[in-house]
Amino acid sequence: MDIRELQGYASFFMTIFLVIMLYGYIIHLYRSEKRGERDYEKYGNIALDDEVTSTPIEDKPASQREYKEENK
């Protein structure tokens, strides 16, 4: 087994690994959007709605705001 053969096997398995990771990420995005955890269409519109007066995508939870105010 020479180096070219090892490089061939490595590139094949790396390609398979990356395809599995890509599909896993796509499934993760789909499931989290279905459950209502995130709305990724809003994130996609960030580039189109880039004004100073535009509303934030997500508001900080009240617990984070209070924590930040207490530590000032």
mmCIF file as Biopython writes it, N, C-alpha, C and O atoms, coordinates in Angstrom:
data_model
#
loop_
_atom_site.group_PDB
_atom_site.id
_atom_site.type_symbol
_atom_site.label_atom_id
_atom_site.label_alt_id
_atom_site.label_comp_id
_atom_site.label_asym_id
_atom_site.label_entity_id
_atom_site.label_seq_id
_atom_site.pdbx_PDB_ins_code
_atom_site.Cartn_x
_atom_site.Cartn_y
_atom_site.Cartn_z
_atom_site.occupancy
_atom_site.B_iso_or_equiv
_atom_site.auth_seq_id
_atom_site.auth_asym_id
_atom_site.pdbx_PDB_model_num
ATOM 1   N N  . MET A ? 1  ? 0.852   -1.173 0.000  1.0 0.0 1  A 1 
ATOM 2   C CA . MET A ? 1  ? 0.000   0.000  0.000  1.0 0.0 1  A 1 
ATOM 3   C C  . MET A ? 1  ? 0.900   1.239  0.000  1.0 0.0 1  A 1 
ATOM 4   O O  . MET A ? 1  ? 1.650   1.474  0.947  1.0 0.0 1  A 1 
ATOM 5   N N  . ASP A ? 2  ? 0.816   2.000  -1.038 1.0 0.0 2  A 1 
ATOM 6   C CA . ASP A ? 2  ? 1.645   3.200  -1.131 1.0 0.0 2  A 1 
ATOM 7   C C  . ASP A ? 2  ? 0.858   4.439  -0.710 1.0 0.0 2  A 1 
ATOM 8   O O  . ASP A ? 2  ? -0.317  4.360  -0.351 1.0 0.0 2  A 1 
ATOM 9   N N  . ILE A ? 3  ? 1.534   5.578  -0.763 1.0 0.0 3  A 1 
ATOM 10  C CA . ILE A ? 3  ? 0.951   6.828  -0.275 1.0 0.0 3  A 1 
ATOM 11  C C  . ILE A ? 3  ? -0.253  7.274  -1.102 1.0 0.0 3  A 1 
ATOM 12  O O  . ILE A ? 3  ? -1.199  7.842  -0.557 1.0 0.0 3  A 1 
ATOM 13  N N  . ARG A ? 4  ? -0.229  7.026  -2.398 1.0 0.0 4  A 1 
ATOM 14  C CA . ARG A ? 4  ? -1.364  7.425  -3.254 1.0 0.0 4  A 1 
ATOM 15  C C  . ARG A ? 4  ? -2.632  6.657  -2.879 1.0 0.0 4  A 1 
ATOM 16  O O  . ARG A ? 4  ? -3.730  7.214  -2.885 1.0 0.0 4  A 1 
ATOM 17  N N  . GLU A ? 5  ? -2.474  5.415  -2.562 1.0 0.0 5  A 1 
ATOM 18  C CA . GLU A ? 5  ? -3.631  4.621  -2.167 1.0 0.0 5  A 1 
ATOM 19  C C  . GLU A ? 5  ? -4.187  5.105  -0.829 1.0 0.0 5  A 1 
ATOM 20  O O  . GLU A ? 5  ? -5.403  5.186  -0.658 1.0 0.0 5  A 1 
ATOM 21  N N  . LEU A ? 6  ? -3.317  5.424  0.110  1.0 0.0 6  A 1 
ATOM 22  C CA . LEU A ? 6  ? -3.764  5.962  1.395  1.0 0.0 6  A 1 
ATOM 23  C C  . LEU A ? 6  ? -4.462  7.316  1.212  1.0 0.0 6  A 1 
ATOM 24  O O  . LEU A ? 6  ? -5.467  7.591  1.867  1.0 0.0 6  A 1 
ATOM 25  N N  . GLN A ? 7  ? -3.928  8.154  0.325  1.0 0.0 7  A 1 
ATOM 26  C CA . GLN A ? 7  ? -4.567  9.437  0.062  1.0 0.0 7  A 1 
ATOM 27  C C  . GLN A ? 7  ? -5.941  9.253  -0.572 1.0 0.0 7  A 1 
ATOM 28  O O  . GLN A ? 7  ? -6.864  10.014 -0.281 1.0 0.0 7  A 1 
ATOM 29  N N  . GLY A ? 8  ? -6.080  8.273  -1.415 1.0 0.0 8  A 1 
ATOM 30  C CA . GLY A ? 8  ? -7.373  7.986  -2.033 1.0 0.0 8  A 1 
ATOM 31  C C  . GLY A ? 8  ? -8.402  7.555  -1.006 1.0 0.0 8  A 1 
ATOM 32  O O  . GLY A ? 8  ? -9.531  8.045  -1.000 1.0 0.0 8  A 1 
ATOM 33  N N  . TYR A ? 9  ? -7.998  6.612  -0.114 1.0 0.0 9  A 1 
ATOM 34  C CA . TYR A ? 9  ? -8.906  6.167  0.947  1.0 0.0 9  A 1 
ATOM 35  C C  . TYR A ? 9  ? -9.253  7.312  1.894  1.0 0.0 9  A 1 
ATOM 36  O O  . TYR A ? 9  ? -10.407 7.466  2.295  1.0 0.0 9  A 1 
ATOM 37  N N  . ALA A ? 10 ? -8.251  8.110  2.249  1.0 0.0 10 A 1 
ATOM 38  C CA . ALA A ? 10 ? -8.493  9.222  3.170  1.0 0.0 10 A 1 
ATOM 39  C C  . ALA A ? 10 ? -9.452  10.241 2.565  1.0 0.0 10 A 1 
ATOM 40  O O  . ALA A ? 10 ? -10.355 10.723 3.250  1.0 0.0 10 A 1 
ATOM 41  N N  . SER A ? 11 ? -9.268  10.570 1.305  1.0 0.0 11 A 1 
ATOM 42  C CA . SER A ? 11 ? -10.168 11.550 0.693  1.0 0.0 11 A 1 
ATOM 43  C C  . SER A ? 11 ? -11.582 10.997 0.547  1.0 0.0 11 A 1 
ATOM 44  O O  . SER A ? 11 ? -12.556 11.735 0.695  1.0 0.0 11 A 1 
ATOM 45  N N  . PHE A ? 12 ? -11.698 9.706  0.258  1.0 0.0 12 A 1 
ATOM 46  C CA . PHE A ? 12 ? -13.019 9.089  0.151  1.0 0.0 12 A 1 
ATOM 47  C C  . PHE A ? 12 ? -13.746 9.131  1.488  1.0 0.0 12 A 1 
ATOM 48  O O  . PHE A ? 12 ? -14.904 9.542  1.556  1.0 0.0 12 A 1 
ATOM 49  N N  . PHE A ? 13 ? -13.065 8.706  2.554  1.0 0.0 13 A 1 
ATOM 50  C CA . PHE A ? 13 ? -13.703 8.689  3.872  1.0 0.0 13 A 1 
ATOM 51  C C  . PHE A ? 13 ? -13.950 10.097 4.399  1.0 0.0 13 A 1 
ATOM 52  O O  . PHE A ? 13 ? -14.933 10.326 5.102  1.0 0.0 13 A 1 
ATOM 53  N N  . MET A ? 14 ? -13.087 11.029 4.076  1.0 0.0 14 A 1 
ATOM 54  C CA . MET A ? 14 ? -13.312 12.409 4.490  1.0 0.0 14 A 1 
ATOM 55  C C  . MET A ? 14 ? -14.534 12.990 3.773  1.0 0.0 14 A 1 
ATOM 56  O O  . MET A ? 14 ? -15.314 13.726 4.377  1.0 0.0 14 A 1 
ATOM 57  N N  . THR A ? 15 ? -14.700 12.670 2.520  1.0 0.0 15 A 1 
ATOM 58  C CA . THR A ? 15 ? -15.865 13.135 1.771  1.0 0.0 15 A 1 
ATOM 59  C C  . THR A ? 15 ? -17.145 12.558 2.359  1.0 0.0 15 A 1 
ATOM 60  O O  . THR A ? 15 ? -18.132 13.273 2.529  1.0 0.0 15 A 1 
ATOM 61  N N  . ILE A ? 16 ? -17.131 11.263 2.670  1.0 0.0 16 A 1 
ATOM 62  C CA . ILE A ? 16 ? -18.308 10.629 3.282  1.0 0.0 16 A 1 
ATOM 63  C C  . ILE A ? 16 ? -18.604 11.255 4.631  1.0 0.0 16 A 1 
ATOM 64  O O  . ILE A ? 16 ? -19.764 11.517 4.947  1.0 0.0 16 A 1 
ATOM 65  N N  . PHE A ? 17 ? -17.576 11.501 5.433  1.0 0.0 17 A 1 
ATOM 66  C CA . PHE A ? 17 ? -17.753 12.113 6.748  1.0 0.0 17 A 1 
ATOM 67  C C  . PHE A ? 17 ? -18.364 13.511 6.626  1.0 0.0 17 A 1 
ATOM 68  O O  . PHE A ? 17 ? -19.289 13.851 7.364  1.0 0.0 17 A 1 
ATOM 69  N N  . LEU A ? 18 ? -17.853 14.312 5.704  1.0 0.0 18 A 1 
ATOM 70  C CA . LEU A ? 18 ? -18.370 15.671 5.539  1.0 0.0 18 A 1 
ATOM 71  C C  . LEU A ? 18 ? -19.800 15.687 5.009  1.0 0.0 18 A 1 
ATOM 72  O O  . LEU A ? 18 ? -20.582 16.563 5.378  1.0 0.0 18 A 1 
ATOM 73  N N  . VAL A ? 19 ? -20.154 14.736 4.153  1.0 0.0 19 A 1 
ATOM 74  C CA . VAL A ? 19 ? -21.531 14.646 3.667  1.0 0.0 19 A 1 
ATOM 75  C C  . VAL A ? 19 ? -22.468 14.294 4.817  1.0 0.0 19 A 1 
ATOM 76  O O  . VAL A ? 19 ? -23.562 14.850 4.918  1.0 0.0 19 A 1 
ATOM 77  N N  . ILE A ? 20 ? -22.047 13.378 5.681  1.0 0.0 20 A 1 
ATOM 78  C CA . ILE A ? 20 ? -22.868 13.008 6.836  1.0 0.0 20 A 1 
ATOM 79  C C  . ILE A ? 20 ? -23.031 14.199 7.771  1.0 0.0 20 A 1 
ATOM 80  O O  . ILE A ? 20 ? -24.124 14.433 8.287  1.0 0.0 20 A 1 
ATOM 81  N N  . MET A ? 21 ? -21.957 14.953 7.996  1.0 0.0 21 A 1 
ATOM 82  C CA . MET A ? 21 ? -22.038 16.141 8.850  1.0 0.0 21 A 1 
ATOM 83  C C  . MET A ? 21 ? -22.961 17.197 8.239  1.0 0.0 21 A 1 
ATOM 84  O O  . MET A ? 21 ? -23.725 17.836 8.962  1.0 0.0 21 A 1 
ATOM 85  N N  . LEU A ? 22 ? -22.903 17.387 6.937  1.0 0.0 22 A 1 
ATOM 86  C CA . LEU A ? 22 ? -23.761 18.355 6.263  1.0 0.0 22 A 1 
ATOM 87  C C  . LEU A ? 22 ? -25.231 17.980 6.410  1.0 0.0 22 A 1 
ATOM 88  O O  . LEU A ? 22 ? -26.064 18.820 6.751  1.0 0.0 22 A 1 
ATOM 89  N N  . TYR A ? 23 ? -25.544 16.710 6.150  1.0 0.0 23 A 1 
ATOM 90  C CA . TYR A ? 23 ? -26.938 16.292 6.285  1.0 0.0 23 A 1 
ATOM 91  C C  . TYR A ? 23 ? -27.407 16.358 7.733  1.0 0.0 23 A 1 
ATOM 92  O O  . TYR A ? 23 ? -28.568 16.677 7.987  1.0 0.0 23 A 1 
ATOM 93  N N  . GLY A ? 24 ? -26.533 16.065 8.680  1.0 0.0 24 A 1 
ATOM 94  C CA . GLY A ? 24 ? -26.887 16.202 10.090 1.0 0.0 24 A 1 
ATOM 95  C C  . GLY A ? 24 ? -27.203 17.635 10.457 1.0 0.0 24 A 1 
ATOM 96  O O  . GLY A ? 24 ? -28.143 17.896 11.207 1.0 0.0 24 A 1 
ATOM 97  N N  . TYR A ? 25 ? -26.419 18.570 9.930  1.0 0.0 25 A 1 
ATOM 98  C CA . TYR A ? 25 ? -26.657 19.983 10.197 1.0 0.0 25 A 1 
ATOM 99  C C  . TYR A ? 25 ? -27.965 20.450 9.569  1.0 0.0 25 A 1 
ATOM 100 O O  . TYR A ? 25 ? -28.708 21.221 10.176 1.0 0.0 25 A 1 
ATOM 101 N N  . ILE A ? 26 ? -28.244 19.988 8.367  1.0 0.0 26 A 1 
ATOM 102 C CA . ILE A ? 26 ? -29.497 20.352 7.702  1.0 0.0 26 A 1 
ATOM 103 C C  . ILE A ? 26 ? -30.691 19.817 8.486  1.0 0.0 26 A 1 
ATOM 104 O O  . ILE A ? 26 ? -31.696 20.511 8.642  1.0 0.0 26 A 1 
ATOM 105 N N  . ILE A ? 27 ? -30.585 18.591 8.977  1.0 0.0 27 A 1 
ATOM 106 C CA . ILE A ? 27 ? -31.663 18.012 9.787  1.0 0.0 27 A 1 
ATOM 107 C C  . ILE A ? 27 ? -31.824 18.791 11.085 1.0 0.0 27 A 1 
ATOM 108 O O  . ILE A ? 27 ? -32.946 19.033 11.528 1.0 0.0 27 A 1 
ATOM 109 N N  . HIS A ? 28 ? -30.717 19.182 11.695 1.0 0.0 28 A 1 
ATOM 110 C CA . HIS A ? 28 ? -30.784 19.978 12.926 1.0 0.0 28 A 1 
ATOM 111 C C  . HIS A ? 28 ? -31.506 21.302 12.680 1.0 0.0 28 A 1 
ATOM 112 O O  . HIS A ? 28 ? -32.364 21.694 13.471 1.0 0.0 28 A 1 
ATOM 113 N N  . LEU A ? 29 ? -31.168 21.986 11.602 1.0 0.0 29 A 1 
ATOM 114 C CA . LEU A ? 29 ? -31.833 23.248 11.281 1.0 0.0 29 A 1 
ATOM 115 C C  . LEU A ? 29 ? -33.323 23.049 11.044 1.0 0.0 29 A 1 
ATOM 116 O O  . LEU A ? 29 ? -34.144 23.836 11.514 1.0 0.0 29 A 1 
ATOM 117 N N  . TYR A ? 30 ? -33.666 21.999 10.317 1.0 0.0 30 A 1 
ATOM 118 C CA . TYR A ? 30 ? -35.066 21.723 10.005 1.0 0.0 30 A 1 
ATOM 119 C C  . TYR A ? 30 ? -35.851 21.418 11.279 1.0 0.0 30 A 1 
ATOM 120 O O  . TYR A ? 30 ? -36.950 21.940 11.469 1.0 0.0 30 A 1 
ATOM 121 N N  . ARG A ? 31 ? -35.299 20.583 12.146 1.0 0.0 31 A 1 
ATOM 122 C CA . ARG A ? 31 ? -36.010 20.218 13.376 1.0 0.0 31 A 1 
ATOM 123 C C  . ARG A ? 31 ? -36.177 21.403 14.318 1.0 0.0 31 A 1 
ATOM 124 O O  . ARG A ? 31 ? -37.243 21.582 14.908 1.0 0.0 31 A 1 
ATOM 125 N N  . SER A ? 32 ? -35.132 22.213 14.464 1.0 0.0 32 A 1 
ATOM 126 C CA . SER A ? 32 ? -35.245 23.346 15.378 1.0 0.0 32 A 1 
ATOM 127 C C  . SER A ? 32 ? -36.228 24.393 14.849 1.0 0.0 32 A 1 
ATOM 128 O O  . SER A ? 32 ? -36.874 25.086 15.635 1.0 0.0 32 A 1 
ATOM 129 N N  . GLU A ? 33 ? -36.345 24.510 13.538 1.0 0.0 33 A 1 
ATOM 130 C CA . GLU A ? 33 ? -37.336 25.431 12.986 1.0 0.0 33 A 1 
ATOM 131 C C  . GLU A ? 33 ? -38.744 24.860 13.143 1.0 0.0 33 A 1 
ATOM 132 O O  . GLU A ? 33 ? -39.688 25.609 13.394 1.0 0.0 33 A 1 
ATOM 133 N N  . LYS A ? 34 ? -38.894 23.555 13.001 1.0 0.0 34 A 1 
ATOM 134 C CA . LYS A ? 34 ? -40.215 22.927 13.171 1.0 0.0 34 A 1 
ATOM 135 C C  . LYS A ? 34 ? -40.702 23.043 14.610 1.0 0.0 34 A 1 
ATOM 136 O O  . LYS A ? 34 ? -41.891 23.257 14.847 1.0 0.0 34 A 1 
ATOM 137 N N  . ARG A ? 35 ? -39.785 22.902 15.582 1.0 0.0 35 A 1 
ATOM 138 C CA . ARG A ? 35 ? -40.164 22.992 16.993 1.0 0.0 35 A 1 
ATOM 139 C C  . ARG A ? 35 ? -40.450 24.418 17.427 1.0 0.0 35 A 1 
ATOM 140 O O  . ARG A ? 35 ? -41.026 24.645 18.491 1.0 0.0 35 A 1 
ATOM 141 N N  . GLY A ? 36 ? -40.052 25.374 16.611 1.0 0.0 36 A 1 
ATOM 142 C CA . GLY A ? 36 ? -40.294 26.771 16.942 1.0 0.0 36 A 1 
ATOM 143 C C  . GLY A ? 36 ? -39.190 27.392 17.768 1.0 0.0 36 A 1 
ATOM 144 O O  . GLY A ? 36 ? -39.374 28.483 18.307 1.0 0.0 36 A 1 
ATOM 145 N N  . GLU A ? 37 ? -38.045 26.732 17.887 1.0 0.0 37 A 1 
ATOM 146 C CA . GLU A ? 37 ? -36.947 27.295 18.664 1.0 0.0 37 A 1 
ATOM 147 C C  . GLU A ? 37 ? -36.337 28.498 17.958 1.0 0.0 37 A 1 
ATOM 148 O O  . GLU A ? 37 ? -36.011 29.493 18.605 1.0 0.0 37 A 1 
ATOM 149 N N  . ARG A ? 38 ? -36.183 28.423 16.670 1.0 0.0 38 A 1 
ATOM 150 C CA . ARG A ? 38 ? -35.609 29.509 15.876 1.0 0.0 38 A 1 
ATOM 151 C C  . ARG A ? 38 ? -36.375 29.640 14.573 1.0 0.0 38 A 1 
ATOM 152 O O  . ARG A ? 38 ? -36.951 28.678 14.066 1.0 0.0 38 A 1 
ATOM 153 N N  . ASP A ? 39 ? -36.367 30.864 14.039 1.0 0.0 39 A 1 
ATOM 154 C CA . ASP A ? 39 ? -36.954 31.114 12.732 1.0 0.0 39 A 1 
ATOM 155 C C  . ASP A ? 39 ? -35.828 31.590 11.822 1.0 0.0 39 A 1 
ATOM 156 O O  . ASP A ? 39 ? -35.467 32.767 11.830 1.0 0.0 39 A 1 
ATOM 157 N N  . TYR A ? 40 ? -35.278 30.672 11.043 1.0 0.0 40 A 1 
ATOM 158 C CA . TYR A ? 40 ? -34.100 30.977 10.245 1.0 0.0 40 A 1 
ATOM 159 C C  . TYR A ? 40 ? -34.411 31.862 9.046  1.0 0.0 40 A 1 
ATOM 160 O O  . TYR A ? 40 ? -33.491 32.415 8.442  1.0 0.0 40 A 1 
ATOM 161 N N  . GLU A ? 41 ? -35.674 32.011 8.687  1.0 0.0 41 A 1 
ATOM 162 C CA . GLU A ? 41 ? -36.013 32.933 7.606  1.0 0.0 41 A 1 
ATOM 163 C C  . GLU A ? 41 ? -35.755 34.371 8.038  1.0 0.0 41 A 1 
ATOM 164 O O  . GLU A ? 41 ? -35.396 35.209 7.212  1.0 0.0 41 A 1 
ATOM 165 N N  . LYS A ? 42 ? -35.933 34.661 9.312  1.0 0.0 42 A 1 
ATOM 166 C CA . LYS A ? 42 ? -35.625 35.999 9.822  1.0 0.0 42 A 1 
ATOM 167 C C  . LYS A ? 42 ? -34.135 36.276 9.701  1.0 0.0 42 A 1 
ATOM 168 O O  . LYS A ? 42 ? -33.733 37.384 9.346  1.0 0.0 42 A 1 
ATOM 169 N N  . TYR A ? 43 ? -33.320 35.277 9.994  1.0 0.0 43 A 1 
ATOM 170 C CA . TYR A ? 43 ? -31.873 35.456 9.879  1.0 0.0 43 A 1 
ATOM 171 C C  . TYR A ? 43 ? -31.460 35.648 8.423  1.0 0.0 43 A 1 
ATOM 172 O O  . TYR A ? 43 ? -30.488 36.349 8.142  1.0 0.0 43 A 1 
ATOM 173 N N  . GLY A ? 44 ? -32.180 35.041 7.512  1.0 0.0 44 A 1 
ATOM 174 C CA . GLY A ? 44 ? -31.871 35.203 6.100  1.0 0.0 44 A 1 
ATOM 175 C C  . GLY A ? 44 ? -32.189 36.595 5.588  1.0 0.0 44 A 1 
ATOM 176 O O  . GLY A ? 44 ? -31.614 37.044 4.598  1.0 0.0 44 A 1 
ATOM 177 N N  . ASN A ? 45 ? -33.107 37.279 6.262  1.0 0.0 45 A 1 
ATOM 178 C CA . ASN A ? 45 ? -33.485 38.628 5.834  1.0 0.0 45 A 1 
ATOM 179 C C  . ASN A ? 45 ? -32.613 39.722 6.440  1.0 0.0 45 A 1 
ATOM 180 O O  . ASN A ? 45 ? -32.858 40.905 6.205  1.0 0.0 45 A 1 
ATOM 181 N N  . ILE A ? 46 ? -31.600 39.345 7.216  1.0 0.0 46 A 1 
ATOM 182 C CA . ILE A ? 46 ? -30.747 40.354 7.841  1.0 0.0 46 A 1 
ATOM 183 C C  . ILE A ? 46 ? -30.057 41.212 6.779  1.0 0.0 46 A 1 
ATOM 184 O O  . ILE A ? 46 ? -29.983 42.432 6.923  1.0 0.0 46 A 1 
ATOM 185 N N  . ALA A ? 47 ? -29.562 40.597 5.735  1.0 0.0 47 A 1 
ATOM 186 C CA . ALA A ? 47 ? -28.842 41.359 4.706  1.0 0.0 47 A 1 
ATOM 187 C C  . ALA A ? 47 ? -29.777 42.293 3.946  1.0 0.0 47 A 1 
ATOM 188 O O  . ALA A ? 47 ? -29.349 43.351 3.485  1.0 0.0 47 A 1 
ATOM 189 N N  . LEU A ? 48 ? -31.033 41.922 3.810  1.0 0.0 48 A 1 
ATOM 190 C CA . LEU A ? 48 ? -31.977 42.756 3.080  1.0 0.0 48 A 1 
ATOM 191 C C  . LEU A ? 48 ? -32.513 43.902 3.929  1.0 0.0 48 A 1 
ATOM 192 O O  . LEU A ? 48 ? -32.769 44.991 3.416  1.0 0.0 48 A 1 
ATOM 193 N N  . ASP A ? 49 ? -32.685 43.659 5.234  1.0 0.0 49 A 1 
ATOM 194 C CA . ASP A ? 49 ? -33.240 44.666 6.132  1.0 0.0 49 A 1 
ATOM 195 C C  . ASP A ? 49 ? -32.126 45.141 7.065  1.0 0.0 49 A 1 
ATOM 196 O O  . ASP A ? 49 ? -32.107 44.788 8.244  1.0 0.0 49 A 1 
ATOM 197 N N  . ASP A ? 50 ? -31.217 45.927 6.546  1.0 0.0 50 A 1 
ATOM 198 C CA . ASP A ? 50 ? -30.048 46.361 7.304  1.0 0.0 50 A 1 
ATOM 199 C C  . ASP A ? 50 ? -30.122 47.859 7.551  1.0 0.0 50 A 1 
ATOM 200 O O  . ASP A ? 50 ? -29.309 48.623 7.032  1.0 0.0 50 A 1 
ATOM 201 N N  . GLU A ? 51 ? -31.083 48.266 8.333  1.0 0.0 51 A 1 
ATOM 202 C CA . GLU A ? 51 ? -31.268 49.667 8.676  1.0 0.0 51 A 1 
ATOM 203 C C  . GLU A ? 51 ? -31.003 49.865 10.164 1.0 0.0 51 A 1 
ATOM 204 O O  . GLU A ? 51 ? -31.097 48.925 10.954 1.0 0.0 51 A 1 
ATOM 205 N N  . VAL A ? 52 ? -30.676 51.076 10.530 1.0 0.0 52 A 1 
ATOM 206 C CA . VAL A ? 52 ? -30.455 51.385 11.939 1.0 0.0 52 A 1 
ATOM 207 C C  . VAL A ? 52 ? -31.759 51.280 12.715 1.0 0.0 52 A 1 
ATOM 208 O O  . VAL A ? 52 ? -31.760 50.895 13.884 1.0 0.0 52 A 1 
ATOM 209 N N  . THR A ? 53 ? -32.856 51.616 12.076 1.0 0.0 53 A 1 
ATOM 210 C CA . THR A ? 53 ? -34.146 51.629 12.756 1.0 0.0 53 A 1 
ATOM 211 C C  . THR A ? 53 ? -34.866 50.284 12.718 1.0 0.0 53 A 1 
ATOM 212 O O  . THR A ? 53 ? -35.961 50.171 13.268 1.0 0.0 53 A 1 
ATOM 213 N N  . SER A ? 54 ? -34.292 49.270 12.094 1.0 0.0 54 A 1 
ATOM 214 C CA . SER A ? 54 ? -34.975 47.976 12.017 1.0 0.0 54 A 1 
ATOM 215 C C  . SER A ? 54 ? -34.986 47.294 13.382 1.0 0.0 54 A 1 
ATOM 216 O O  . SER A ? 54 ? -34.093 47.507 14.203 1.0 0.0 54 A 1 
ATOM 217 N N  . THR A ? 55 ? -35.992 46.486 13.609 1.0 0.0 55 A 1 
ATOM 218 C CA . THR A ? 55 ? -36.149 45.808 14.895 1.0 0.0 55 A 1 
ATOM 219 C C  . THR A ? 55 ? -35.175 44.636 14.995 1.0 0.0 55 A 1 
ATOM 220 O O  . THR A ? 55 ? -34.819 44.031 13.984 1.0 0.0 55 A 1 
ATOM 221 N N  . PRO A ? 56 ? -34.749 44.321 16.210 1.0 0.0 56 A 1 
ATOM 222 C CA . PRO A ? 56 ? -33.847 43.174 16.384 1.0 0.0 56 A 1 
ATOM 223 C C  . PRO A ? 56 ? -34.550 41.863 16.046 1.0 0.0 56 A 1 
ATOM 224 O O  . PRO A ? 56 ? -35.773 41.759 16.144 1.0 0.0 56 A 1 
ATOM 225 N N  . ILE A ? 57 ? -33.776 40.881 15.652 1.0 0.0 57 A 1 
ATOM 226 C CA . ILE A ? 57 ? -34.342 39.568 15.321 1.0 0.0 57 A 1 
ATOM 227 C C  . ILE A ? 57 ? -34.853 38.882 16.570 1.0 0.0 57 A 1 
ATOM 228 O O  . ILE A ? 57 ? -35.979 38.387 16.604 1.0 0.0 57 A 1 
ATOM 229 N N  . GLU A ? 58 ? -34.010 38.856 17.607 1.0 0.0 58 A 1 
ATOM 230 C CA . GLU A ? 58 ? -34.404 38.235 18.872 1.0 0.0 58 A 1 
ATOM 231 C C  . GLU A ? 58 ? -34.150 39.229 19.990 1.0 0.0 58 A 1 
ATOM 232 O O  . GLU A ? 58 ? -33.120 39.902 20.019 1.0 0.0 58 A 1 
ATOM 233 N N  . ASP A ? 59 ? -35.088 39.313 20.897 1.0 0.0 59 A 1 
ATOM 234 C CA . ASP A ? 59 ? -34.915 40.145 22.069 1.0 0.0 59 A 1 
ATOM 235 C C  . ASP A ? 59 ? -34.196 39.326 23.133 1.0 0.0 59 A 1 
ATOM 236 O O  . ASP A ? 59 ? -34.401 38.117 23.240 1.0 0.0 59 A 1 
ATOM 237 N N  . LYS A ? 60 ? -33.355 39.988 23.916 1.0 0.0 60 A 1 
ATOM 238 C CA . LYS A ? 60 ? -32.669 39.281 24.994 1.0 0.0 60 A 1 
ATOM 239 C C  . LYS A ? 60 ? -33.696 38.855 26.037 1.0 0.0 60 A 1 
ATOM 240 O O  . LYS A ? 60 ? -34.643 39.594 26.306 1.0 0.0 60 A 1 
ATOM 241 N N  . PRO A ? 61 ? -33.524 37.691 26.618 1.0 0.0 61 A 1 
ATOM 242 C CA . PRO A ? 61 ? -34.424 37.299 27.704 1.0 0.0 61 A 1 
ATOM 243 C C  . PRO A ? 61 ? -34.289 38.264 28.883 1.0 0.0 61 A 1 
ATOM 244 O O  . PRO A ? 61 ? -33.238 38.875 29.077 1.0 0.0 61 A 1 
ATOM 245 N N  . ALA A ? 62 ? -35.346 38.392 29.655 1.0 0.0 62 A 1 
ATOM 246 C CA . ALA A ? 62 ? -35.358 39.339 30.769 1.0 0.0 62 A 1 
ATOM 247 C C  . ALA A ? 62 ? -34.277 39.002 31.785 1.0 0.0 62 A 1 
ATOM 248 O O  . ALA A ? 62 ? -33.710 39.910 32.392 1.0 0.0 62 A 1 
ATOM 249 N N  . SER A ? 63 ? -33.980 37.739 31.985 1.0 0.0 63 A 1 
ATOM 250 C CA . SER A ? 63 ? -32.974 37.360 32.969 1.0 0.0 63 A 1 
ATOM 251 C C  . SER A ? 63 ? -31.599 37.882 32.574 1.0 0.0 63 A 1 
ATOM 252 O O  . SER A ? 63 ? -30.830 38.287 33.446 1.0 0.0 63 A 1 
ATOM 253 N N  . GLN A ? 64 ? -31.268 37.886 31.297 1.0 0.0 64 A 1 
ATOM 254 C CA . GLN A ? 64 ? -29.980 38.406 30.857 1.0 0.0 64 A 1 
ATOM 255 C C  . GLN A ? 64 ? -29.926 39.919 30.983 1.0 0.0 64 A 1 
ATOM 256 O O  . GLN A ? 64 ? -28.881 40.471 31.329 1.0 0.0 64 A 1 
ATOM 257 N N  . ARG A ? 65 ? -31.031 40.601 30.711 1.0 0.0 65 A 1 
ATOM 258 C CA . ARG A ? 65 ? -31.057 42.053 30.846 1.0 0.0 65 A 1 
ATOM 259 C C  . ARG A ? 65 ? -30.872 42.457 32.303 1.0 0.0 65 A 1 
ATOM 260 O O  . ARG A ? 65 ? -30.095 43.367 32.596 1.0 0.0 65 A 1 
ATOM 261 N N  . GLU A ? 66 ? -31.580 41.790 33.229 1.0 0.0 66 A 1 
ATOM 262 C CA . GLU A ? 66 ? -31.471 42.112 34.640 1.0 0.0 66 A 1 
ATOM 263 C C  . GLU A ? 66 ? -30.066 41.843 35.148 1.0 0.0 66 A 1 
ATOM 264 O O  . GLU A ? 66 ? -29.536 42.628 35.934 1.0 0.0 66 A 1 
ATOM 265 N N  . TYR A ? 67 ? -29.457 40.756 34.718 1.0 0.0 67 A 1 
ATOM 266 C CA . TYR A ? 67 ? -28.106 40.415 35.150 1.0 0.0 67 A 1 
ATOM 267 C C  . TYR A ? 67 ? -27.126 41.486 34.692 1.0 0.0 67 A 1 
ATOM 268 O O  . TYR A ? 67 ? -26.228 41.872 35.440 1.0 0.0 67 A 1 
ATOM 269 N N  . LYS A ? 68 ? -27.296 41.963 33.471 1.0 0.0 68 A 1 
ATOM 270 C CA . LYS A ? 68 ? -26.389 42.982 32.942 1.0 0.0 68 A 1 
ATOM 271 C C  . LYS A ? 68 ? -26.568 44.299 33.683 1.0 0.0 68 A 1 
ATOM 272 O O  . LYS A ? 68 ? -25.589 44.999 33.939 1.0 0.0 68 A 1 
ATOM 273 N N  . GLU A ? 69 ? -27.821 44.652 34.038 1.0 0.0 69 A 1 
ATOM 274 C CA . GLU A ? 69 ? -28.093 45.888 34.736 1.0 0.0 69 A 1 
ATOM 275 C C  . GLU A ? 69 ? -27.540 45.855 36.166 1.0 0.0 69 A 1 
ATOM 276 O O  . GLU A ? 69 ? -27.083 46.880 36.671 1.0 0.0 69 A 1 
ATOM 277 N N  . GLU A ? 70 ? -27.576 44.690 36.823 1.0 0.0 70 A 1 
ATOM 278 C CA . GLU A ? 70 ? -27.094 44.563 38.190 1.0 0.0 70 A 1 
ATOM 279 C C  . GLU A ? 70 ? -25.580 44.694 38.249 1.0 0.0 70 A 1 
ATOM 280 O O  . GLU A ? 70 ? -25.048 45.178 39.247 1.0 0.0 70 A 1 
ATOM 281 N N  . ASN A ? 71 ? -24.880 44.279 37.214 1.0 0.0 71 A 1 
ATOM 282 C CA . ASN A ? 71 ? -23.413 44.278 37.239 1.0 0.0 71 A 1 
ATOM 283 C C  . ASN A ? 71 ? -22.805 45.562 36.692 1.0 0.0 71 A 1 
ATOM 284 O O  . ASN A ? 71 ? -21.596 45.606 36.461 1.0 0.0 71 A 1 
ATOM 285 N N  . LYS A ? 72 ? -23.578 46.584 36.482 1.0 0.0 72 A 1 
ATOM 286 C CA . LYS A ? 72 ? -23.035 47.850 35.969 1.0 0.0 72 A 1 
ATOM 287 C C  . LYS A ? 72 ? -22.232 48.559 37.032 1.0 0.0 72 A 1 
ATOM 288 O O  . LYS A ? 72 ? -21.697 49.640 36.784 1.0 0.0 72 A 1 
#
